[in-house]
Amino acid sequence: AANLDPIELRLSHLQDEREIAVLEAVARLSNWDSRPSPSSRSEARGEGNILRGRGVSMATSFGGFVATVCEVEVDTSTGRIWPRRFYVAHDCGLILNPRSLRTTIEGNIVQGTSRTLCEEVNFDEAMVRSEDWLSYPILDVMEVPESIEIDMINRPDLPPGGAGEPSLVSVPGAIANAVFDATGVWIRRLPLTPERVKAALNV
């Protein structure tokens, strides 16, 4: 609505040095192209019915600071969203185990993608009907991101903070903002199932 680049908009309102640092870091990591959202149709158009977009989000909790950029492809004929690439800048203070931290972030991104796109408990008037992996779907191996790039910001002068949840929390916003960038349509109810996407796009 402000016709500003999403990262520039956030930077203009942030005051915390660590929040600013992760946002600037993820912009560099993702080679962020400064422009407002949504993108123009020519920028978003892929092959066939595919629209492409990018989105950014932030999460600050438990002493962790995370900024995430997601690049998505939206198939307007099927409603399928593929979060193709993630870029994550992660600051949890002193990094005690870099290898473990990296795999934790990667796992959080995949789990967050699953929650955003397909996980939903179904129930009726009597009871919960999500009883197995067919009635409670999780992300299929063919739907996982193509790549997850991570910038782990080590701060040895600070105590270790939240390394688990903050990166997961950033995923839904990054995906939803990327879908808006691609389509020009806000979809605010999760999960972003193909049926909900098609309904929102009126296809």
C-alpha positions as a Markdown table, in Angstrom:
| # | Residue | x | y | z |
|---|---|---|---|---|
| 1 | Ala | 0.0 | 0.0 | 0.0 |
| 2 | Ala | 2.9 | 2.3 | 0.7 |
| 3 | Asn | 4.5 | 1.4 | -2.7 |
| 4 | Leu | 7.8 | 0.7 | -1.0 |
| 5 | Asp | 10.2 | -2.2 | -1.2 |
| 6 | Pro | 9.3 | -4.7 | 1.6 |
| 7 | Ile | 12.8 | -4.7 | 3.1 |
| 8 | Glu | 13.2 | -1.0 | 2.8 |
| 9 | Leu | 9.8 | -0.6 | 4.5 |
| 10 | Arg | 10.9 | -2.7 | 7.5 |
| 11 | Leu | 14.3 | -1.1 | 7.8 |
| 12 | Ser | 12.6 | 2.3 | 8.0 |
| 13 | His | 10.8 | 1.2 | 11.1 |
| 14 | Leu | 13.3 | -1.0 | 12.9 |
| 15 | Gln | 15.5 | 0.2 | 15.7 |
| 16 | Asp | 17.0 | -3.0 | 17.1 |
| 17 | Glu | 20.5 | -3.4 | 15.8 |
| 18 | Arg | 20.2 | -7.2 | 15.6 |
| 19 | Glu | 16.9 | -7.1 | 13.7 |
| 20 | Ile | 18.4 | -4.6 | 11.2 |
| 21 | Ala | 21.5 | -6.8 | 10.8 |
| 22 | Val | 19.6 | -10.0 | 9.9 |
| 23 | Leu | 17.4 | -8.1 | 7.5 |
| 24 | Glu | 20.4 | -6.6 | 5.7 |
| 25 | Ala | 22.2 | -10.0 | 5.8 |
| 26 | Val | 19.3 | -11.8 | 4.1 |
| 27 | Ala | 19.0 | -9.1 | 1.5 |
| 28 | Arg | 22.6 | -9.7 | 0.6 |
| 29 | Leu | 22.3 | -13.5 | 0.7 |
| 30 | Ser | 19.3 | -13.5 | -1.6 |
| 31 | Asn | 20.5 | -10.8 | -4.0 |
| 32 | Trp | 17.3 | -8.9 | -3.2 |
| 33 | Asp | 16.1 | -6.7 | -6.0 |
| 34 | Ser | 14.6 | -3.6 | -4.5 |
| 35 | Arg | 11.1 | -3.0 | -5.8 |
| 36 | Pro | 7.5 | -2.8 | -4.4 |
| 37 | Ser | 5.2 | -5.8 | -4.2 |
| 38 | Pro | 3.4 | -7.2 | -6.0 |
| 39 | Ser | 5.7 | -7.6 | -8.9 |
| 40 | Ser | 4.6 | -6.7 | -12.4 |
| 41 | Arg | 3.0 | -9.4 | -14.6 |
| 42 | Ser | 6.1 | -9.5 | -16.8 |
| 43 | Glu | 8.4 | -10.0 | -13.8 |
| 44 | Ala | 6.1 | -12.7 | -12.3 |
| 45 | Arg | 5.4 | -14.7 | -15.5 |
| 46 | Gly | 7.2 | -18.0 | -15.7 |
| 47 | Glu | 6.4 | -20.8 | -18.1 |
| 48 | Gly | 2.8 | -21.7 | -18.9 |
| 49 | Asn | 0.6 | -21.1 | -15.8 |
| 50 | Ile | 3.5 | -20.4 | -13.5 |
| 51 | Leu | 3.8 | -17.1 | -11.6 |
| 52 | Arg | 6.9 | -16.4 | -9.6 |
| 53 | Gly | 7.4 | -14.1 | -6.5 |
| 54 | Arg | 9.5 | -13.5 | -3.5 |
| 55 | Gly | 8.6 | -12.6 | 0.1 |
| 56 | Val | 10.4 | -11.6 | 3.3 |
| 57 | Ser | 9.5 | -12.0 | 6.9 |
| 58 | Met | 11.1 | -11.7 | 10.3 |
| 59 | Ala | 10.9 | -13.5 | 13.7 |
| 60 | Thr | 12.3 | -12.5 | 17.0 |
| 61 | Ser | 11.9 | -14.8 | 20.0 |
| 62 | Phe | 13.8 | -16.6 | 22.8 |
| 63 | Gly | 16.9 | -14.5 | 22.1 |
| 64 | Gly | 17.0 | -15.4 | 18.4 |
| 65 | Phe | 16.7 | -13.0 | 15.4 |
| 66 | Val | 15.8 | -14.4 | 12.0 |
| 67 | Ala | 15.0 | -12.9 | 8.6 |
| 68 | Thr | 13.8 | -15.2 | 5.8 |
| 69 | Val | 13.4 | -14.7 | 2.1 |
| 70 | Cys | 11.3 | -17.2 | 0.1 |
| 71 | Glu | 11.0 | -17.5 | -3.7 |
| 72 | Val | 7.9 | -19.3 | -4.8 |
| 73 | Glu | 6.3 | -20.6 | -7.9 |
| 74 | Val | 2.5 | -20.6 | -8.1 |
| 75 | Asp | 0.7 | -22.7 | -10.6 |
| 76 | Thr | -2.5 | -20.8 | -11.3 |
| 77 | Ser | -4.1 | -23.8 | -13.0 |
| 78 | Thr | -3.7 | -26.2 | -10.1 |
| 79 | Gly | -3.3 | -23.9 | -7.2 |
| 80 | Arg | 0.0 | -25.6 | -6.2 |
| 81 | Ile | 2.6 | -23.4 | -4.4 |
| 82 | Trp | 6.2 | -24.5 | -4.5 |
| 83 | Pro | 8.5 | -22.6 | -2.2 |
| 84 | Arg | 11.5 | -23.2 | -4.4 |
| 85 | Arg | 14.3 | -21.4 | -2.5 |
| 86 | Phe | 14.8 | -20.1 | 1.0 |
| 87 | Tyr | 17.4 | -17.7 | 2.3 |
| 88 | Val | 17.8 | -17.4 | 6.1 |
| 89 | Ala | 19.9 | -15.0 | 8.1 |
| 90 | His | 20.1 | -16.3 | 11.7 |
| 91 | Asp | 21.4 | -14.7 | 14.8 |
| 92 | Cys | 21.1 | -16.6 | 18.1 |
| 93 | Gly | 24.1 | -15.1 | 19.8 |
| 94 | Leu | 27.1 | -17.3 | 20.5 |
| 95 | Ile | 27.0 | -20.3 | 18.1 |
| 96 | Leu | 28.0 | -23.4 | 20.1 |
| 97 | Asn | 27.6 | -26.0 | 17.4 |
| 98 | Pro | 27.5 | -24.7 | 13.9 |
| 99 | Arg | 26.7 | -28.0 | 12.2 |
| 100 | Ser | 23.8 | -28.7 | 14.5 |
| 101 | Leu | 22.5 | -25.2 | 14.1 |
| 102 | Arg | 22.5 | -25.4 | 10.3 |
| 103 | Thr | 20.6 | -28.7 | 10.3 |
| 104 | Thr | 18.2 | -27.3 | 12.9 |
| 105 | Ile | 17.4 | -24.3 | 10.7 |
| 106 | Glu | 17.0 | -26.5 | 7.6 |
| 107 | Gly | 14.6 | -28.8 | 9.5 |
| 108 | Asn | 12.6 | -25.8 | 10.7 |
| 109 | Ile | 12.3 | -24.5 | 7.1 |
| 110 | Val | 11.0 | -27.8 | 5.8 |
| 111 | Gln | 8.6 | -28.3 | 8.8 |
| 112 | Gly | 7.4 | -24.7 | 8.5 |
| 113 | Thr | 6.8 | -25.2 | 4.8 |
| 114 | Ser | 4.7 | -28.3 | 5.6 |
| 115 | Arg | 2.7 | -26.5 | 8.2 |
| 116 | Thr | 2.1 | -23.6 | 5.8 |
| 117 | Leu | 1.0 | -25.6 | 2.8 |
| 118 | Cys | -0.8 | -28.7 | 3.9 |
| 119 | Glu | -1.0 | -29.5 | 7.7 |
| 120 | Glu | -4.5 | -29.1 | 9.1 |
| 121 | Val | -6.4 | -31.0 | 11.8 |
| 122 | Asn | -9.9 | -31.9 | 10.5 |
| 123 | Phe | -12.8 | -32.6 | 12.8 |
| 124 | Asp | -16.6 | -32.7 | 12.9 |
| 125 | Glu | -19.2 | -32.4 | 15.6 |
| 126 | Ala | -18.2 | -35.6 | 17.2 |
| 127 | Met | -14.4 | -35.9 | 17.1 |
| 128 | Val | -11.1 | -35.3 | 15.4 |
| 129 | Arg | -11.0 | -37.0 | 12.0 |
| 130 | Ser | -7.3 | -36.5 | 11.3 |
| 131 | Glu | -6.1 | -40.0 | 12.4 |
| 132 | Asp | -3.2 | -40.9 | 10.1 |
| 133 | Trp | -0.8 | -39.5 | 7.4 |
| 134 | Leu | -3.6 | -39.6 | 4.8 |
| 135 | Ser | -6.1 | -37.6 | 6.8 |
| 136 | Tyr | -3.4 | -35.4 | 8.3 |
| 137 | Pro | -1.1 | -34.7 | 5.3 |
| 138 | Ile | 2.5 | -33.5 | 5.6 |
| 139 | Leu | 4.9 | -32.2 | 3.0 |
| 140 | Asp | 5.8 | -34.7 | 0.3 |
| 141 | Val | 9.4 | -35.2 | -0.6 |
| 142 | Met | 8.6 | -33.8 | -4.1 |
| 143 | Glu | 7.4 | -30.6 | -2.6 |
| 144 | Val | 10.4 | -29.7 | -0.4 |
| 145 | Pro | 12.5 | -26.6 | -1.3 |
| 146 | Glu | 15.1 | -26.9 | -4.0 |
| 147 | Ser | 17.6 | -25.0 | -1.8 |
| 148 | Ile | 18.0 | -23.5 | 1.6 |
| 149 | Glu | 20.9 | -21.0 | 2.0 |
| 150 | Ile | 21.8 | -19.9 | 5.5 |
| 151 | Asp | 23.9 | -17.0 | 6.9 |
| 152 | Met | 24.6 | -17.9 | 10.5 |
| 153 | Ile | 25.7 | -14.7 | 12.3 |
| 154 | Asn | 28.0 | -15.6 | 15.2 |
| 155 | Arg | 28.1 | -13.2 | 18.2 |
| 156 | Pro | 30.7 | -14.6 | 20.6 |
| 157 | Asp | 30.3 | -11.6 | 22.9 |
| 158 | Leu | 26.6 | -12.5 | 23.6 |
| 159 | Pro | 25.1 | -15.5 | 25.3 |
| 160 | Pro | 23.5 | -18.2 | 23.2 |
| 161 | Gly | 19.8 | -17.7 | 22.5 |
| 162 | Gly | 16.9 | -19.2 | 20.6 |
| 163 | Ala | 18.1 | -21.5 | 17.8 |
| 164 | Gly | 15.1 | -23.8 | 17.5 |
| 165 | Glu | 11.8 | -22.1 | 16.9 |
| 166 | Pro | 12.5 | -18.6 | 15.4 |
| 167 | Ser | 13.4 | -19.8 | 11.9 |
| 168 | Leu | 10.2 | -21.9 | 11.8 |
| 169 | Val | 8.1 | -19.0 | 12.8 |
| 170 | Ser | 9.4 | -16.9 | 9.9 |
| 171 | Val | 8.3 | -19.4 | 7.2 |
| 172 | Pro | 4.5 | -18.8 | 6.8 |
| 173 | Gly | 4.9 | -15.0 | 6.4 |
| 174 | Ala | 7.7 | -15.4 | 3.9 |
| 175 | Ile | 5.7 | -17.8 | 1.8 |
| 176 | Ala | 2.4 | -15.8 | 2.0 |
| 177 | Asn | 4.2 | -12.6 | 1.1 |
| 178 | Ala | 5.9 | -14.3 | -1.8 |
| 179 | Val | 2.5 | -15.6 | -3.1 |
| 180 | Phe | 1.2 | -12.0 | -2.8 |
| 181 | Asp | 4.2 | -10.8 | -4.8 |
| 182 | Ala | 3.5 | -13.4 | -7.5 |
| 183 | Thr | -0.3 | -13.1 | -7.7 |
| 184 | Gly | -1.3 | -9.8 | -6.2 |
| 185 | Val | -3.7 | -11.6 | -3.9 |
| 186 | Trp | -3.5 | -11.9 | -0.2 |
| 187 | Ile | -4.3 | -15.4 | 1.2 |
| 188 | Arg | -4.5 | -15.1 | 5.0 |
| 189 | Arg | -5.8 | -18.5 | 6.0 |
| 190 | Leu | -3.5 | -21.4 | 6.5 |
| 191 | Pro | -2.7 | -23.9 | 5.2 |
| 192 | Leu | -2.3 | -22.5 | 1.7 |
| 193 | Thr | -3.9 | -25.5 | 0.0 |
| 194 | Pro | -4.4 | -25.7 | -3.8 |
| 195 | Glu | -8.2 | -25.4 | -3.2 |
| 196 | Arg | -7.8 | -22.2 | -1.2 |
| 197 | Val | -5.3 | -20.7 | -3.7 |
| 198 | Lys | -7.6 | -21.4 | -6.7 |
| 199 | Ala | -10.6 | -19.9 | -4.8 |
| 200 | Ala | -8.6 | -16.8 | -4.0 |
| 201 | Leu | -7.4 | -16.5 | -7.6 |
| 202 | Asn | -11.0 | -17.2 | -8.9 |
| 203 | Val | -9.8 | -20.0 | -11.1 |
